[in-house]
Amino acid sequence: MTLPAPTSDQIIAALRKAGFDVIRQSGSHVVLRHPDGRTTVVPQHRGSTIGKGLLSKILKDVQLTREQLRSLL
């Protein structure tokens, strides 16, 4: 089962549920960090969705599976 194409706001909200905090924003890029040190950058462009490749990179950075992200969305 594939994930629906999430927006950056949905990804950021899901990561915040998983314990990540927004530590800074540089232009349209939001940097999130977990207390254990995992970090990722999510581009925040209103109205556009996150592509499959970038979503895979974000999931790899935060060490979550697609199923875990699906449950957080």
PyMOL commands that set and color helices and strands:
alter all, ss='L'
color gray80, all
select helices_A, chain A and resi 8-17+52-62+66-72
alter helices_A, ss='H'
color red, helices_A
select strands_A, chain A and resi 21-26+29-33+39-43
alter strands_A, ss='S'
color yellow, strands_A
deselect
rebuild
show_as cartoon
